[in-house]
């Protein structure tokens, strides 16, 4: 589905990362896997360091910390926030929405909209689409704060080497608003619920409530003990999904916008692992300098937060003092894949802070 | 240039790859091994394997891998 937005912009990006850093080399002993093979994987996939929260920390804790930082620095006026959008698969509670929790903890005004959307790795692009749509259709909404983040370290088996060593926890705060300049943003989104089981947390909803039974870790034949309460990923299915669906999505988006791959300054893609990104770049003939792939090796894969983290990690000064034509690409659970082409830059803030 | 059997042996030394017709189903190669194998094949034979070619069918057995390599101009 093609979407177009006019006169909208991102005006600031803040990434909030837990200060607790884990090292893959130190964690290797946790997995039922020979050290030599782990080291090969480390080299290919980019496993290295990652950040995860201390026990008990939730998405709202990181978001409140980040928003207070912006308020205290004078980078965001709390009275100007007309909508708070939280995109996450790891809410603080099943009820109420995490956006309401954040609003309440910060005593934000009542005259605003709080909304949670259940999306993960494609969540940054999905959240931008939703936020730009709010700015378009509701005249009273002039500034939207988009919060992306997941705390998947608390929802994955620490013995599951297919997923645990790449998980990072993080929250990003992105401010979006009207653009005084004439600007056009193109977006494209696709969904396929028939492949929903490729990325899944089977237990915890009403279909299969959490119980003592769903908490039992079992080896399902791949030497990776995990419970039904845990996040699970069919690595081959996800890899094939990304390699087959994402390049045509980007091509369709660029064709609609009337630009070529060469015209785009940066491709800021979701960061599952280095190998997958290198294969995407090779397939689309995108120079590696245009497609950063270093988020996983520094912080881990933090779901919908990786695109803004990639921007803050690699392009902070450039995006504060200039502008570039950027293609944002998210893909993941659902299955969902979405891309957006916009002029990104002249940001009021673009930084990373430790929680 | 290493032989394919040598590359496979380096990745999973505990298996005899000539005895299986389905490395994936027999549990001899998992998805991480396939990625390691792709990287080793690219390096050893100086080829580029597209992401869309990285599917289990292409790494199922020696014949399948030979076919993939032949498609990339490698004489095996």
Interface residues (C-beta under 8 A of the other chain):
Chain A: X37 X40 X41 X44 X45 X161 X162 X221 X222 X235 X236 X239 X240 X242 X243 X244 X275 X276 X279 X280 X282 X283
Chain B: X11 X27 X30 X31 X32 X33 X34 X35 X36 X39 X48 X50 X51 X52 X54 X55 X56
